Structure formats: C-alpha cells, structure tokens
C-alpha cells in the first residue's frame, strides 16, 4: 500500500529578546522565507531571532 505524502506547512517564528513575538503559517516555503527576510531586516542580532520550520500535518511522531 502506497503512503500518501503528508501535507506540509511552513511556520515562521519571530523571537524578540527571548520572547516569542509573532508566529505565521504558510503553505509554501518561498512565502515563509520571504517573511523571514522581511523580519530579519529589523532584528537586533544579539537579542532577536527568526526561524522557519517545516511541519508535516497529520503525521504521528513516535512516543518519546
């Protein structure tokens, strides 16, 4: 039986001074990376961060 490819979304997280400030979800990687680029323009490198994460929807992870 062939397994279907899981749905994927891209999550962009903005952290300001160690506190998560904004989270946005995109259907495609290109849009997520564009948002990351915009947010990085105003970052203070010693205090803030932006991350882009790929999330598979409907995929179970093994119990830890």
C-alpha positions, 0 to 999 in steps of 0.5 A: 500500500502506497503512503500518501505524502503528508501535507506540509506547512511552513511556520515562521517564528519571530523571537524578540529578546527571548520572547516569542513575538509573532508566529505565521503559517504558510503553505509554501516555503518561498512565502515563509522565507520571504517573511523571514527576510522581511523580519530579519531586516529589523532584528537586533542580532544579539537579542532577536531571532527568526526561524522557519520550520517545516511541519508535516500535518497529520503525521504521528511522531513516535512516543518519546 
